[in-house]
């Protein structure tokens, strides 16, 4: 007779506990052999279920408002440090470019490569050749991604001053 309900759940927990290392190694090996396939499936799933995911996040945030608020208060420094990590800065910047409708230059296959090979390596304004800075507040030398506001086509990496002149 097949196991169902509570008995099946208990059996599965015990089976996992008894074979934990073996199962983890098998999963790790599967991940290594199928990384690209899994990543593509996850992207496709997220794309297909975007509305459901957004709604789920909204419901969770609404149901756990106090819990989230308490976590933020207790972990301000940790959150601040996380927001300054290179990976977080990179992701935020790319998301911001996409929201603004900037189109990826043709010679780059994806935003990560563009960010690493073009944006980070550009140290001088391509218009006035001043040294570019990365500041929290815009200064005249802050690094900007210049683009056509109608088509969204990327043009240059400029200082803030030259970017304002071009608009």
C-alpha positions as CSV (number, residue, x, y, z in Angstrom):
1,X,0.0,0.0,0.0
2,X,1.5,3.4,-1.0
3,X,2.3,6.0,1.6
4,X,0.2,9.1,1.6
5,X,-0.2,12.3,3.6
6,X,1.6,12.5,7.0
7,X,3.2,9.1,6.7
8,X,4.7,9.9,3.3
9,X,6.0,13.2,4.6
10,X,7.7,11.6,7.6
11,X,9.2,8.9,5.4
12,X,10.6,11.4,3.0
13,X,12.1,13.5,5.8
14,X,13.8,10.4,7.3
15,X,15.0,9.3,3.9
16,X,16.6,12.7,3.3
17,X,18.1,12.7,6.7
18,X,19.6,9.2,6.3
19,X,21.1,10.1,2.8
20,X,21.7,13.8,3.1
21,X,25.3,13.9,1.8
22,X,24.6,11.5,-1.0
23,X,21.6,13.5,-2.2
24,X,23.4,16.8,-1.9
25,X,26.3,15.5,-4.0
26,X,23.9,14.1,-6.6
27,X,22.1,17.5,-6.8
28,X,25.4,19.3,-7.0
29,X,26.6,17.1,-9.8
30,X,23.3,17.5,-11.7
31,X,23.6,21.3,-11.3
32,X,27.2,21.3,-12.7
33,X,26.2,19.2,-15.7
34,X,23.0,21.2,-16.5
35,X,23.8,24.8,-15.4
36,X,22.9,26.5,-18.6
37,X,19.7,24.4,-19.1
38,X,18.5,25.2,-15.5
39,X,19.3,28.9,-15.8
40,X,17.4,29.1,-19.1
41,X,14.4,27.2,-17.5
42,X,14.4,29.6,-14.6
43,X,14.5,32.7,-16.8
44,X,11.7,31.3,-18.9
45,X,9.6,30.4,-15.8
46,X,10.1,33.9,-14.4
47,X,9.2,35.5,-17.7
48,X,6.1,33.3,-18.1
49,X,4.9,33.9,-14.5
50,X,6.0,37.5,-14.0
51,X,2.5,38.7,-12.9
52,X,2.1,35.8,-10.5
53,X,5.5,36.5,-9.0
54,X,4.9,40.2,-8.6
55,X,1.5,39.5,-7.0
56,X,3.0,36.9,-4.7
57,X,5.7,39.4,-3.5
58,X,3.0,42.0,-2.9
59,X,0.9,39.6,-0.8
60,X,4.0,38.5,1.2
61,X,5.1,42.1,1.9
62,X,1.5,43.0,2.9
63,X,1.2,40.0,5.2
64,X,4.6,40.5,6.8
65,X,4.9,44.3,7.0
66,X,5.8,44.4,10.6
67,X,8.3,41.5,10.3
68,X,10.0,43.3,7.4
69,X,10.1,46.6,9.2
70,X,11.7,45.0,12.3
71,X,14.3,43.2,10.2
72,X,15.3,46.5,8.5
73,X,15.6,48.3,11.8
74,X,17.7,45.5,13.3
75,X,20.0,45.1,10.3
76,X,20.5,48.7,9.0
77,X,24.3,48.3,8.8
78,X,24.2,44.9,7.1
79,X,21.7,46.2,4.5
80,X,23.8,49.3,3.9
81,X,26.9,47.2,3.4
82,X,25.0,44.9,1.0
83,X,23.8,47.8,-1.1
84,X,27.4,48.9,-1.6
85,X,28.7,45.5,-2.9
86,X,29.9,45.5,-6.5
87,X,27.3,42.9,-7.6
88,X,24.4,44.9,-6.1
89,X,25.7,48.1,-7.6
90,X,26.0,46.4,-11.0
91,X,22.6,44.9,-10.9
92,X,20.9,48.1,-9.8
93,X,22.6,50.1,-12.5
94,X,21.7,47.6,-15.3
95,X,18.0,47.5,-14.0
96,X,18.0,51.3,-14.1
97,X,19.3,51.4,-17.7
98,X,16.6,48.9,-18.8
99,X,13.8,50.9,-17.1
100,X,15.0,54.0,-18.9
101,X,14.7,52.1,-22.2
102,X,18.4,52.2,-23.1
103,X,19.1,49.6,-25.8
104,X,22.2,47.4,-25.5
105,X,24.9,48.2,-28.1
106,X,24.9,45.6,-31.0
107,X,28.5,44.5,-30.3
108,X,27.6,43.2,-26.8
109,X,25.6,40.0,-26.3
110,X,24.3,40.9,-22.8
111,X,24.3,43.7,-20.2
112,X,26.8,42.0,-17.9
113,X,29.5,41.9,-20.5
114,X,28.7,45.5,-21.5
115,X,29.0,46.6,-17.9
116,X,32.2,44.8,-17.2
117,X,34.0,45.5,-20.5
118,X,32.8,48.9,-21.5
119,X,31.2,50.8,-18.6
120,X,33.8,49.8,-15.8
121,X,36.8,50.2,-18.1
122,X,35.9,53.7,-19.3
123,X,37.8,56.1,-17.1
124,X,37.7,59.3,-19.2
125,X,34.8,61.2,-20.7
126,X,34.5,60.4,-24.4
127,X,33.7,64.1,-25.1
128,X,35.9,66.3,-23.0
129,X,38.4,63.6,-21.7
130,X,38.1,64.6,-18.0
131,X,38.6,61.8,-15.5
132,X,35.2,60.2,-14.6
133,X,34.0,59.6,-11.1
134,X,31.3,57.5,-9.6
135,X,29.5,59.5,-6.9
136,X,26.3,59.1,-5.0
137,X,25.3,62.6,-6.0
138,X,25.7,63.9,-9.5
139,X,28.8,66.1,-9.9
140,X,30.1,67.5,-13.2
141,X,32.4,64.5,-13.5
142,X,30.0,61.7,-12.6
143,X,30.0,58.9,-15.1
144,X,26.8,58.8,-17.3
145,X,25.5,56.5,-20.0
146,X,24.5,58.8,-22.9
147,X,21.7,57.6,-25.1
148,X,19.1,58.8,-27.6
149,X,15.9,59.5,-25.6
150,X,13.7,58.7,-28.5
151,X,15.2,55.4,-29.8
152,X,17.0,54.4,-26.6
153,X,20.2,53.8,-28.5
154,X,23.4,54.0,-26.5
155,X,25.8,56.7,-27.7
156,X,28.7,57.2,-25.3
157,X,29.9,57.2,-21.8
158,X,30.2,60.8,-20.7
159,X,30.7,63.0,-17.7
160,X,27.5,64.5,-16.3
161,X,28.3,68.0,-17.6
162,X,28.8,66.7,-21.2
163,X,25.7,64.6,-20.9
164,X,23.5,67.6,-19.9
165,X,24.9,69.6,-22.9
166,X,23.9,66.8,-25.3
167,X,20.2,66.6,-24.4
